Amino acid sequence: MSLITVERIKLFSTRSPWWCMIIAAVLSIGLAALATGFATGPDEARVTPAMTQFGVGLGQMVIMVMAALAVTTEYRFGTIRTSFQAVPQRAALLLNKTVVVATLAAVVGLAASWGSWAVGNLLAPSADMAINTNAEWRLMFGQAFVYALSAIFAIAVGILIRQSAGAIAILILWPLLVESLLPLIPKIGDDLQKWTPFTNANQFLNGEQDMGLAGAEAAGASTALSPWWALAYFAAWGIGLLIIALAAASKRDA
Amino acid sequence: MIEAQGLTKRYGATVAVDNLSFEVKPGKVTGFLGPNGAGKSTTMRMILGLDTPTSGDVRIDGQRYRDLHQPLTKIGALLDAKWVHPNRSARAHLAWMAASNKLPKSSVDKALEMVGLTSVANKRAGAYSLGMSQRLGIAGALLGDPEVLLFDEPVNGLDPEGILWIRNFMHRLASEGRTVLVSSHLLSEMAQTAEELIVIGRGKLIAQSSTQEFVDRASGTTIKVRSPQLDQLAGVLNQQQLVTRIEDVDKQGKALFVEGDLTTDQIGEAAAAHGIVLHELTLQRGSLEQAFMQMTGDSVQYHAHDELAHVGDVRLDAPSNVEVVSGPKEDN
Protein backbone atom coordinates (compact mmCIF):
# COMPACT_ATOMS: atom_id res chain seq x y z
CA MET A 1 0.00 0.00 0.00
CA SER A 2 2.82 2.38 0.81
CA LEU A 3 4.01 2.30 -2.80
CA ILE A 4 0.52 3.28 -3.96
CA THR A 5 0.78 6.27 -1.61
CA VAL A 6 4.19 7.11 -3.07
CA GLU A 7 2.89 7.23 -6.62
CA ARG A 8 -0.28 9.06 -5.60
CA ILE A 9 1.79 11.81 -3.95
CA LYS A 10 4.08 12.01 -6.98
CA LEU A 11 1.23 12.24 -9.46
CA PHE A 12 -0.83 14.83 -7.63
CA SER A 13 2.03 17.05 -6.47
CA THR A 14 2.74 18.35 -9.98
CA ARG A 15 0.39 20.18 -12.26
CA SER A 16 0.64 18.39 -15.60
CA PRO A 17 -1.57 15.39 -14.65
CA TRP A 18 -4.33 17.79 -13.62
CA TRP A 19 -4.07 19.63 -16.91
CA CYS A 20 -4.11 16.39 -18.88
CA MET A 21 -7.22 15.19 -17.05
CA ILE A 22 -9.02 18.49 -17.58
CA ILE A 23 -8.07 18.58 -21.26
CA ALA A 24 -9.18 14.96 -21.71
CA ALA A 25 -12.58 15.71 -20.22
CA VAL A 26 -13.04 18.99 -22.08
CA LEU A 27 -12.06 17.45 -25.44
CA SER A 28 -14.41 14.52 -24.94
CA ILE A 29 -17.40 16.51 -23.81
CA GLY A 30 -16.72 19.37 -26.22
CA LEU A 31 -16.70 17.08 -29.22
CA ALA A 32 -19.89 15.44 -27.98
CA ALA A 33 -21.47 18.89 -27.88
CA LEU A 34 -20.39 19.54 -31.49
CA ALA A 35 -21.53 16.13 -32.74
CA THR A 36 -24.98 16.44 -31.23
CA GLY A 37 -25.54 20.20 -31.08
CA PHE A 38 -25.49 20.73 -34.83
CA ALA A 39 -27.99 17.94 -35.44
CA THR A 40 -31.27 19.83 -35.73
CA GLY A 41 -34.69 19.16 -37.19
CA PRO A 42 -35.18 15.60 -38.45
CA ASP A 43 -31.47 14.83 -37.90
CA GLU A 44 -31.82 15.31 -34.18
CA ALA A 45 -33.92 12.19 -33.82
CA ARG A 46 -31.19 10.13 -35.49
CA VAL A 47 -28.59 10.97 -32.81
CA THR A 48 -27.54 7.88 -30.83
CA PRO A 49 -25.54 7.47 -27.60
CA ALA A 50 -22.61 6.11 -29.65
CA MET A 51 -22.45 9.42 -31.50
CA THR A 52 -21.61 11.25 -28.30
CA GLN A 53 -18.49 9.14 -27.78
CA PHE A 54 -16.21 10.22 -30.65
CA GLY A 55 -14.40 12.77 -28.53
CA VAL A 56 -13.75 10.23 -25.82
CA GLY A 57 -11.19 8.68 -28.16
CA LEU A 58 -9.35 12.01 -28.29
CA GLY A 59 -9.37 12.19 -24.50
CA GLN A 60 -7.86 8.73 -24.53
CA MET A 61 -4.88 10.15 -26.44
CA VAL A 62 -4.42 12.87 -23.84
CA ILE A 63 -4.56 10.31 -21.03
CA MET A 64 -1.87 8.29 -22.81
CA VAL A 65 0.27 11.42 -22.88
CA MET A 66 -0.32 11.88 -19.14
CA ALA A 67 0.58 8.26 -18.42
CA ALA A 68 3.76 8.41 -20.51
CA LEU A 69 4.77 11.68 -18.85
CA ALA A 70 4.31 10.13 -15.41
CA VAL A 71 7.31 7.96 -16.29
CA THR A 72 9.37 10.05 -18.69
CA THR A 73 9.45 13.13 -16.45
CA GLU A 74 11.00 10.91 -13.79
CA TYR A 75 13.78 10.09 -16.23
CA ARG A 76 13.95 13.67 -17.44
CA PHE A 77 14.49 15.10 -13.95
CA GLY A 78 16.45 12.20 -12.48
CA THR A 79 13.82 11.45 -9.85
CA ILE A 80 13.70 7.90 -11.18
CA ARG A 81 17.10 7.41 -9.54
CA THR A 82 15.87 8.84 -6.26
CA SER A 83 12.89 6.51 -6.64
CA PHE A 84 14.99 3.41 -7.28
CA GLN A 85 17.26 4.41 -4.44
CA ALA A 86 14.29 4.60 -2.07
CA VAL A 87 12.74 1.43 -3.49
CA PRO A 88 15.33 -0.88 -5.07
CA GLN A 89 12.54 -3.31 -5.99
CA ARG A 90 12.05 -1.48 -9.27
CA ALA A 91 9.37 -3.66 -10.83
CA ALA A 92 7.19 -3.35 -7.71
CA LEU A 93 7.56 0.43 -7.71
CA LEU A 94 6.74 0.81 -11.40
CA LEU A 95 3.84 -1.63 -11.10
CA ASN A 96 2.34 0.51 -8.35
CA LYS A 97 2.78 3.57 -10.52
CA THR A 98 0.92 1.74 -13.27
CA VAL A 99 -1.93 0.85 -10.90
CA VAL A 100 -2.30 4.46 -9.75
CA VAL A 101 -2.21 5.95 -13.25
CA ALA A 102 -4.46 3.26 -14.79
CA THR A 103 -7.04 3.66 -12.02
CA LEU A 104 -7.07 7.40 -12.52
CA ALA A 105 -7.37 6.88 -16.28
CA ALA A 106 -10.39 4.63 -15.73
CA VAL A 107 -12.08 7.29 -13.61
CA VAL A 108 -11.40 9.95 -16.25
CA GLY A 109 -12.68 7.54 -18.91
CA LEU A 110 -15.99 7.13 -17.08
CA ALA A 111 -16.29 10.87 -16.51
CA ALA A 112 -15.60 11.46 -20.21
CA SER A 113 -18.06 8.87 -21.50
CA TRP A 114 -20.94 9.73 -19.19
CA GLY A 115 -20.24 13.46 -19.36
CA SER A 116 -20.34 13.28 -23.17
CA TRP A 117 -23.54 11.28 -23.07
CA ALA A 118 -25.11 13.81 -20.67
CA VAL A 119 -24.20 16.71 -22.97
CA GLY A 120 -25.65 14.82 -25.94
CA ASN A 121 -28.80 14.20 -23.95
CA LEU A 122 -29.05 17.89 -23.25
CA LEU A 123 -28.39 19.08 -26.82
CA ALA A 124 -30.48 16.48 -28.62
CA PRO A 125 -33.50 16.12 -26.36
CA SER A 126 -35.73 14.54 -28.99
CA ALA A 127 -33.28 11.71 -29.76
CA ASP A 128 -33.47 8.29 -28.15
CA MET A 129 -30.51 8.57 -25.83
CA ALA A 130 -31.45 5.75 -23.49
CA ILE A 131 -28.68 3.26 -22.81
CA ASN A 132 -30.63 0.07 -23.36
CA THR A 133 -28.68 -2.35 -25.50
CA ASN A 134 -25.77 -4.52 -24.43
CA ALA A 135 -23.58 -2.75 -26.97
CA GLU A 136 -24.45 0.62 -25.50
CA TRP A 137 -23.71 -0.48 -21.94
CA ARG A 138 -20.43 -1.96 -23.14
CA LEU A 139 -19.55 1.35 -24.81
CA MET A 140 -20.38 3.54 -21.82
CA PHE A 141 -18.59 1.49 -19.18
CA GLY A 142 -16.03 0.07 -21.59
CA GLN A 143 -14.32 3.47 -21.86
CA ALA A 144 -12.97 2.83 -18.37
CA PHE A 145 -11.24 -0.37 -19.56
CA VAL A 146 -9.93 1.23 -22.72
CA TYR A 147 -8.60 4.28 -20.85
CA ALA A 148 -6.92 2.13 -18.20
CA LEU A 149 -5.36 -0.24 -20.74
CA SER A 150 -4.22 2.67 -22.91
CA ALA A 151 -2.54 4.14 -19.83
CA ILE A 152 -0.78 0.81 -19.19
CA PHE A 153 0.31 0.72 -22.83
CA ALA A 154 1.61 4.30 -22.55
CA ILE A 155 3.47 3.66 -19.29
CA ALA A 156 5.18 0.65 -20.85
CA VAL A 157 6.24 2.74 -23.85
CA GLY A 158 7.39 5.50 -21.49
CA ILE A 159 9.54 3.09 -19.48
CA LEU A 160 11.07 1.63 -22.63
CA ILE A 161 11.72 4.96 -24.40
CA ARG A 162 12.52 7.01 -21.24
CA GLN A 163 12.09 10.23 -23.16
CA SER A 164 8.96 12.40 -23.36
CA ALA A 165 9.06 13.52 -26.98
CA GLY A 166 9.87 10.08 -28.35
CA ALA A 167 7.32 8.26 -26.24
CA ILE A 168 4.53 10.73 -27.04
CA ALA A 169 5.33 10.64 -30.75
CA ILE A 170 5.02 6.85 -30.76
CA LEU A 171 1.80 6.91 -28.74
CA ILE A 172 0.15 9.43 -31.05
CA LEU A 173 1.47 8.18 -34.39
CA TRP A 174 0.88 4.51 -33.71
CA PRO A 175 -2.92 4.55 -33.32
CA LEU A 176 -3.57 7.52 -35.58
CA LEU A 177 -1.24 6.83 -38.49
CA VAL A 178 0.35 3.40 -38.43
CA GLU A 179 -2.80 1.43 -37.70
CA SER A 180 -4.97 3.40 -40.11
CA LEU A 181 -2.44 3.33 -42.96
CA LEU A 182 -1.77 -0.40 -42.77
CA PRO A 183 -4.63 -1.26 -45.21
CA LEU A 184 -2.64 0.56 -47.91
CA ILE A 185 -0.26 -2.38 -48.02
CA PRO A 186 -1.52 -4.67 -50.81
CA LYS A 187 -2.84 -8.13 -49.97
CA ILE A 188 -1.83 -8.41 -46.32
CA GLY A 189 -2.63 -4.85 -45.18
CA ASP A 190 -6.21 -5.49 -44.11
CA ASP A 191 -5.28 -8.63 -42.20
CA LEU A 192 -2.42 -6.85 -40.46
CA GLN A 193 -4.74 -4.08 -39.35
CA LYS A 194 -7.14 -6.60 -37.82
CA TRP A 195 -4.44 -7.60 -35.36
CA THR A 196 -3.27 -4.17 -34.25
CA PRO A 197 -3.98 -3.20 -30.63
CA PHE A 198 -5.90 0.05 -30.99
CA THR A 199 -8.09 -1.17 -33.83
CA ASN A 200 -9.15 -3.97 -31.48
CA ALA A 201 -9.79 -1.46 -28.68
CA ASN A 202 -12.04 0.35 -31.12
CA GLN A 203 -13.72 -2.93 -32.06
CA PHE A 204 -14.50 -3.48 -28.38
CA LEU A 205 -16.15 -0.06 -28.10
CA ASN A 206 -17.79 0.38 -31.50
CA GLY A 207 -18.48 -3.19 -32.65
CA GLU A 208 -22.21 -3.80 -33.23
CA GLN A 209 -22.89 -0.16 -32.31
CA ASP A 210 -25.72 1.92 -33.74
CA MET A 211 -23.93 4.94 -35.20
CA GLY A 212 -27.22 6.58 -36.26
CA LEU A 213 -26.74 9.82 -38.13
CA ALA A 214 -22.95 9.38 -38.35
CA GLY A 215 -23.35 6.28 -40.51
CA ALA A 216 -21.94 2.79 -40.05
CA GLU A 217 -18.51 3.84 -41.29
CA ALA A 218 -18.02 6.01 -38.24
CA ALA A 219 -17.53 2.83 -36.23
CA GLY A 220 -14.12 2.43 -37.89
CA ALA A 221 -12.43 -0.75 -39.06
CA SER A 222 -13.68 -3.93 -37.48
CA THR A 223 -11.50 -6.87 -36.57
CA ALA A 224 -11.75 -10.62 -36.61
CA LEU A 225 -12.59 -10.76 -32.91
CA SER A 226 -15.85 -10.29 -31.06
CA PRO A 227 -15.90 -7.14 -28.88
CA TRP A 228 -14.91 -8.77 -25.59
CA TRP A 229 -12.20 -10.87 -27.20
CA ALA A 230 -10.98 -7.71 -28.90
CA LEU A 231 -10.66 -6.10 -25.46
CA ALA A 232 -8.76 -9.14 -24.17
CA TYR A 233 -6.46 -8.87 -27.17
CA PHE A 234 -5.85 -5.16 -26.49
CA ALA A 235 -5.21 -5.98 -22.83
CA ALA A 236 -2.67 -8.63 -23.84
CA TRP A 237 -0.75 -5.98 -25.79
CA GLY A 238 -0.71 -3.55 -22.89
CA ILE A 239 0.19 -6.10 -20.25
CA GLY A 240 2.71 -7.83 -22.50
CA LEU A 241 4.48 -4.54 -23.21
CA LEU A 242 4.41 -3.68 -19.51
CA ILE A 243 6.08 -6.98 -18.59
CA ILE A 244 8.84 -6.32 -21.13
CA ALA A 245 9.22 -2.76 -19.83
CA LEU A 246 9.45 -3.84 -16.18
CA ALA A 247 12.05 -6.45 -17.04
CA ALA A 248 14.07 -3.87 -18.97
CA ALA A 249 13.87 -1.30 -16.16
CA SER A 250 14.97 -3.86 -13.58
CA LYS A 251 17.94 -4.91 -15.62
CA ARG A 252 19.42 -1.76 -17.05
CA ASP A 253 21.32 1.01 -15.28
CA ALA A 254 19.14 3.78 -13.94
CA MET B 1 30.06 -0.80 6.71
CA ILE B 2 30.40 -0.66 2.94
CA GLU B 3 32.54 -3.31 1.33
CA ALA B 4 33.51 -3.43 -2.34
CA GLN B 5 35.07 -6.55 -3.83
CA GLY B 6 36.63 -6.44 -7.28
CA LEU B 7 34.08 -3.90 -8.42
CA THR B 8 34.27 -3.41 -12.19
CA LYS B 9 32.11 -1.40 -14.58
CA ARG B 10 32.62 -1.39 -18.33
CA TYR B 11 30.82 0.74 -20.86
CA GLY B 12 31.68 -0.86 -24.17
CA ALA B 13 35.45 -0.58 -24.48
CA THR B 14 35.75 1.99 -21.69
CA VAL B 15 36.53 0.72 -18.23
CA ALA B 16 35.02 3.20 -15.79
CA VAL B 17 35.78 1.23 -12.64
CA ASP B 18 38.51 -1.36 -12.68
CA ASN B 19 38.66 -4.14 -10.12
CA LEU B 20 38.08 -1.81 -7.20
CA SER B 21 38.17 -3.21 -3.66
CA PHE B 22 37.82 -1.09 -0.55
CA GLU B 23 35.96 -0.80 2.66
CA VAL B 24 34.37 2.18 4.33
CA LYS B 25 34.92 1.96 8.04
CA PRO B 26 32.01 2.63 10.37
CA GLY B 27 31.75 5.80 12.44
CA LYS B 28 34.17 7.85 10.37
CA VAL B 29 34.14 10.36 7.55
CA THR B 30 35.86 8.75 4.61
CA GLY B 31 36.90 10.86 1.67
CA PHE B 32 36.49 9.33 -1.77
CA LEU B 33 39.07 11.12 -3.78
CA GLY B 34 39.96 11.16 -7.43
CA PRO B 35 40.32 13.42 -10.45
CA ASN B 36 37.28 14.11 -12.62
CA GLY B 37 36.33 11.02 -14.57
CA ALA B 38 38.10 8.68 -12.16
CA GLY B 39 34.93 6.65 -11.58
CA LYS B 40 33.77 8.08 -8.26
CA SER B 41 30.17 8.67 -9.28
CA THR B 42 29.92 5.34 -11.08
CA THR B 43 31.16 3.60 -7.94
CA MET B 44 28.62 5.43 -5.83
CA ARG B 45 25.83 4.52 -8.22
CA MET B 46 26.89 0.89 -7.95
CA ILE B 47 26.88 1.09 -4.14
CA LEU B 48 23.28 2.30 -4.36
CA GLY B 49 22.24 -0.41 -6.80
CA LEU B 50 21.48 2.11 -9.55
CA ASP B 51 24.11 0.70 -11.89
CA THR B 52 24.84 -3.00 -12.07
CA PRO B 53 28.54 -3.89 -11.85
CA THR B 54 30.00 -5.74 -14.82
CA SER B 55 31.72 -7.94 -12.25
CA GLY B 56 32.47 -7.92 -8.55
CA ASP B 57 30.03 -6.62 -6.00
CA VAL B 58 29.52 -4.14 -3.23
CA ARG B 59 27.65 -4.79 0.00
CA ILE B 60 26.25 -2.71 2.81
CA ASP B 61 26.53 -4.59 6.09
CA GLY B 62 26.83 -7.77 4.07
CA GLN B 63 23.77 -7.10 1.92
CA ARG B 64 23.46 -5.98 -1.67
CA TYR B 65 21.60 -2.70 -1.99
CA ARG B 66 18.99 -4.29 -4.25
CA ASP B 67 18.10 -6.73 -1.45
CA LEU B 68 17.55 -4.01 1.13
CA HIS B 69 14.05 -3.24 2.31
CA GLN B 70 13.41 0.33 3.41
CA PRO B 71 16.98 1.22 2.44
CA LEU B 72 16.60 4.85 3.48
CA THR B 73 16.69 3.77 7.12
CA LYS B 74 20.08 2.16 6.53
CA ILE B 75 21.86 4.31 4.00
CA GLY B 76 21.06 7.83 2.89
CA ALA B 77 22.59 9.38 -0.18
CA LEU B 78 22.86 12.57 -2.14
CA LEU B 79 24.31 11.93 -5.58
CA ASP B 80 22.82 14.87 -7.45
CA ALA B 81 20.89 17.76 -5.94
CA LYS B 82 19.10 18.26 -9.27
CA TRP B 83 17.24 14.95 -9.02
CA VAL B 84 14.04 16.67 -7.97
CA HIS B 85 10.95 17.47 -10.02
CA PRO B 86 11.14 21.28 -10.43
CA ASN B 87 7.38 21.72 -10.08
CA ARG B 88 7.09 19.66 -6.91
CA SER B 89 7.44 21.27 -3.50
CA ALA B 90 10.25 20.23 -1.20
CA ARG B 91 7.70 18.93 1.26
CA ALA B 92 5.95 16.78 -1.38
CA HIS B 93 9.33 15.48 -2.56
CA LEU B 94 10.25 14.36 0.93
CA ALA B 95 6.71 13.14 1.58
CA TRP B 96 6.81 10.54 -1.18
CA MET B 97 10.30 9.46 -0.13
CA ALA B 98 9.08 9.02 3.45
CA ALA B 99 6.04 7.06 2.31
CA SER B 100 8.22 4.73 0.23
CA ASN B 101 10.09 3.59 3.33
CA LYS B 102 7.11 3.66 5.69
CA LEU B 103 8.60 6.56 7.63
CA PRO B 104 6.27 8.67 9.77
CA LYS B 105 5.11 12.03 8.41
CA SER B 106 6.97 13.75 11.24
CA SER B 107 10.28 12.62 9.69
CA VAL B 108 9.66 15.07 6.84
CA ASP B 109 9.32 18.02 9.19
CA LYS B 110 12.32 16.87 11.16
CA ALA B 111 14.52 16.60 8.08
CA LEU B 112 13.36 20.00 6.79
CA GLU B 113 14.11 21.51 10.18
CA MET B 114 17.55 19.92 10.27
CA VAL B 115 18.63 21.53 6.99
CA GLY B 116 16.81 24.80 7.62
CA LEU B 117 14.29 24.62 4.78
CA THR B 118 11.10 24.69 6.85
CA SER B 119 10.11 28.21 5.80
CA VAL B 120 10.38 27.45 2.06
CA ALA B 121 9.17 23.83 2.19
CA ASN B 122 6.02 24.51 0.20
CA LYS B 123 7.76 26.34 -2.62
CA ARG B 124 8.47 24.51 -5.86
CA ALA B 125 11.93 22.97 -5.83
CA GLY B 126 12.75 24.38 -9.28
CA ALA B 127 12.94 27.87 -7.77
CA TYR B 128 15.63 26.83 -5.28
CA SER B 129 19.19 28.04 -5.50
CA LEU B 130 21.91 25.40 -5.78
CA GLY B 131 22.64 25.72 -2.08
CA MET B 132 18.99 25.17 -1.20
CA SER B 133 18.73 22.21 -3.59
CA GLN B 134 21.77 20.73 -1.92
CA ARG B 135 20.09 21.11 1.46
CA LEU B 136 16.96 19.46 0.14
CA GLY B 137 19.10 16.59 -1.12
CA ILE B 138 20.70 16.26 2.28
CA ALA B 139 17.28 16.33 3.92
CA GLY B 140 16.35 13.40 1.67
CA ALA B 141 19.47 11.54 2.70
CA LEU B 142 18.75 12.10 6.40
CA LEU B 143 15.05 11.28 6.15
CA GLY B 144 15.33 7.72 7.43
CA ASP B 145 17.91 8.64 10.09
CA PRO B 146 20.41 6.26 8.48
CA GLU B 147 23.66 5.11 9.95
CA VAL B 148 25.52 5.38 6.65
CA LEU B 149 25.58 8.46 4.43
CA LEU B 150 26.87 8.91 0.90
CA PHE B 151 27.53 12.29 -0.66
CA ASP B 152 28.82 12.85 -4.18
CA GLU B 153 30.69 16.16 -4.55
CA PRO B 154 28.45 17.95 -2.05
CA VAL B 155 30.30 21.26 -2.15
CA ASN B 156 30.59 21.44 -5.93
CA GLY B 157 29.48 24.84 -7.15
CA LEU B 158 28.48 26.14 -3.75
CA ASP B 159 29.33 29.59 -2.48
CA PRO B 160 31.64 29.93 0.57
CA GLU B 161 28.69 30.08 2.94
CA GLY B 162 27.24 26.89 1.48
CA ILE B 163 30.61 25.15 1.66
CA LEU B 164 31.02 26.12 5.29
CA TRP B 165 27.54 24.86 6.06
CA ILE B 166 28.16 21.49 4.40
CA ARG B 167 31.54 21.17 6.10
CA ASN B 168 30.06 21.81 9.54
CA PHE B 169 27.25 19.43 8.75
CA MET B 170 29.69 16.63 7.91
CA HIS B 171 31.47 17.19 11.19
CA ARG B 172 28.17 17.02 13.00
CA LEU B 173 27.22 13.78 11.27
CA ALA B 174 30.58 12.27 12.14
CA SER B 175 30.35 13.40 15.74
CA GLU B 176 27.00 11.61 15.91
CA GLY B 177 28.92 8.45 15.09
CA ARG B 178 27.59 8.03 11.56
CA THR B 179 29.54 6.53 8.71
CA VAL B 180 30.03 9.07 5.93
CA LEU B 181 31.48 8.48 2.49
CA VAL B 182 31.98 11.74 0.67
CA SER B 183 33.50 12.08 -2.77
CA SER B 184 35.43 15.06 -3.99
CA HIS B 185 38.16 16.18 -6.28
CA LEU B 186 38.82 19.08 -3.92
CA LEU B 187 41.66 17.83 -1.78
CA SER B 188 41.82 20.74 0.59
CA GLU B 189 38.17 20.09 1.32
CA MET B 190 38.92 16.48 2.17
CA ALA B 191 41.82 17.44 4.41
CA GLN B 192 39.35 19.37 6.53
CA THR B 193 36.57 16.81 6.64
CA ALA B 194 37.88 13.32 6.05
CA GLU B 195 39.66 11.12 8.52
CA GLU B 196 40.11 8.26 6.10
CA LEU B 197 40.80 8.39 2.39
CA ILE B 198 40.03 6.14 -0.53
CA VAL B 199 41.90 7.47 -3.54
CA ILE B 200 41.13 6.29 -7.05
CA GLY B 201 42.37 7.22 -10.48
CA ARG B 202 41.12 5.85 -13.81
CA GLY B 203 38.83 3.50 -11.93
CA LYS B 204 41.67 1.88 -10.02
CA LEU B 205 42.39 2.03 -6.33
CA ILE B 206 45.47 4.14 -5.66
CA ALA B 207 45.42 4.26 -1.89
CA GLN B 208 43.29 3.54 1.12
CA SER B 209 44.61 4.92 4.38
CA SER B 210 44.10 7.62 6.93
CA THR B 211 44.41 11.13 5.54
CA GLN B 212 47.54 11.75 7.60
CA GLU B 213 49.20 8.54 6.46
CA PHE B 214 48.38 9.30 2.86
CA VAL B 215 50.03 12.69 2.99
CA ASP B 216 53.06 11.36 4.84
CA ARG B 217 53.61 8.45 2.58
CA ALA B 218 52.95 10.14 -0.70
CA SER B 219 54.80 13.40 -0.41
CA GLY B 220 57.35 12.67 2.28
CA THR B 221 58.59 15.64 4.23
CA THR B 222 60.70 18.59 3.27
CA ILE B 223 63.08 20.34 5.62
CA LYS B 224 63.61 24.03 5.18
CA VAL B 225 66.96 25.46 6.19
CA ARG B 226 68.00 29.11 6.11
CA SER B 227 71.62 29.95 6.59
CA PRO B 228 74.15 32.65 5.54
CA GLN B 229 76.47 29.81 4.49
CA LEU B 230 74.01 27.99 2.33
CA ASP B 231 76.43 26.93 -0.43
CA GLN B 232 78.71 25.34 2.10
CA LEU B 233 75.84 23.52 3.73
CA ALA B 234 74.57 22.34 0.35
CA GLY B 235 78.00 20.95 -0.35
CA VAL B 236 78.02 19.02 2.89
CA LEU B 237 74.58 17.60 2.26
CA ASN B 238 75.41 16.77 -1.33
CA GLN B 239 78.34 14.74 -0.14
CA GLN B 240 75.80 12.62 1.68
CA GLN B 241 74.00 12.26 -1.67
CA LEU B 242 70.70 13.81 -0.64
CA VAL B 243 68.27 15.45 -2.95
CA THR B 244 68.53 19.17 -2.35
CA ARG B 245 67.39 22.29 -4.06
CA ILE B 246 67.95 25.94 -3.32
CA GLU B 247 65.24 28.53 -3.69
CA ASP B 248 64.84 32.20 -3.07
CA VAL B 249 62.73 32.63 -0.02
CA ASP B 250 63.00 36.18 1.18
CA LYS B 251 65.16 39.28 0.92
CA GLN B 252 67.46 38.21 3.71
CA GLY B 253 68.88 35.34 1.79
CA LYS B 254 68.24 31.96 0.43
CA ALA B 255 66.72 28.86 1.88
CA LEU B 256 67.58 25.27 1.27
CA PHE B 257 64.94 22.62 0.91
CA VAL B 258 66.06 19.15 1.74
CA GLU B 259 63.95 16.27 0.58
CA GLY B 260 64.69 12.78 1.71
CA ASP B 261 64.85 10.61 4.77
CA LEU B 262 66.94 13.06 6.79
CA THR B 263 65.62 14.44 10.04
CA THR B 264 66.12 17.98 11.30
CA ASP B 265 68.39 16.47 13.99
CA GLN B 266 70.80 15.11 11.40
CA ILE B 267 70.97 18.38 9.48
CA GLY B 268 71.50 20.37 12.66
CA GLU B 269 74.31 18.07 13.71
CA ALA B 270 75.92 18.14 10.25
CA ALA B 271 75.83 21.94 10.31
CA ALA B 272 77.36 22.08 13.81
CA ALA B 273 80.11 19.63 12.84
CA HIS B 274 81.13 21.97 10.00
CA GLY B 275 80.61 25.16 11.98
CA ILE B 276 77.77 26.41 9.79
CA VAL B 277 75.39 29.03 11.20
CA LEU B 278 71.70 28.19 10.89
CA HIS B 279 68.96 30.82 10.94
CA GLU B 280 66.11 28.44 10.50
CA LEU B 281 65.59 24.70 10.53
CA THR B 282 61.98 23.57 10.08
CA LEU B 283 60.14 20.45 9.06
CA GLN B 284 57.52 21.08 6.40
CA ARG B 285 54.71 18.62 5.83
CA GLY B 286 53.59 18.00 2.28
CA SER B 287 50.13 19.19 1.44
CA LEU B 288 47.36 16.89 0.39
CA GLU B 289 47.51 18.47 -3.05
CA GLN B 290 51.13 17.48 -3.49
CA ALA B 291 50.44 13.97 -2.30
CA PHE B 292 47.48 13.70 -4.60
CA MET B 293 49.30 14.90 -7.69
CA GLN B 294 52.16 12.58 -6.96
CA MET B 295 49.90 9.57 -6.51
CA THR B 296 47.46 10.20 -9.32
CA GLY B 297 49.82 11.81 -11.81
CA ASP B 298 49.62 8.73 -13.99
CA SER B 299 45.91 8.44 -13.59
CA VAL B 300 44.53 11.72 -14.75
CA GLN B 301 42.40 10.80 -17.69
CA TYR B 302 42.37 13.99 -19.69
CA HIS B 303 45.62 15.88 -19.60
CA ALA B 304 46.06 19.36 -20.83
CA HIS B 305 49.25 19.42 -22.85
CA ASP B 306 51.08 21.56 -20.39
CA GLU B 307 53.99 21.05 -18.07
CA LEU B 308 52.20 18.11 -16.51
CA ALA B 309 52.25 16.13 -19.71
CA HIS B 310 55.53 14.47 -18.88
CA VAL B 311 54.15 12.77 -15.80
CA GLY B 312 50.95 11.71 -17.48
CA ASP B 313 50.00 8.71 -19.49
CA VAL B 314 50.98 10.39 -22.74
CA ARG B 315 54.61 9.50 -22.43
CA LEU B 316 53.91 6.16 -20.86
CA ASP B 317 51.87 5.11 -23.85
CA ALA B 318 54.28 6.46 -26.44
CA PRO B 319 57.19 4.39 -27.78
CA SER B 320 60.25 5.03 -25.66
CA ASN B 321 62.21 6.84 -28.35
CA VAL B 322 59.48 9.36 -29.05
CA GLU B 323 59.33 12.45 -26.91
CA VAL B 324 56.16 14.40 -26.43
CA VAL B 325 56.82 17.52 -28.46
CA SER B 326 53.89 19.71 -27.50
CA GLY B 327 54.72 20.06 -23.82
CA PRO B 328 57.66 22.08 -22.57
CA LYS B 329 60.54 20.06 -21.25
CA GLU B 330 60.87 19.64 -17.55
CA ASP B 331 63.49 21.87 -16.03
CA ASN B 332 65.50 19.56 -13.80
Interface residues (C-beta under 8 A of the other chain):
Chain A: S2 L3 T5 V6 E7 I9 K10 S13 T14 R15 S16 T73 E74 F77 G78 T79 R81 T82 S83 F84 Q85 A86 V87 P88 Q89 L93 K251 D253 A254
Chain B: R45 L48 G49 L50 D51 T52 Y65 R66 D67 L68 P71 L72 A77 L79 D80 K82 W83 V84 H85 P86 N87 R88 S89 A92 H93 A95 W96 M97 A99 S100 N101 K102 G140
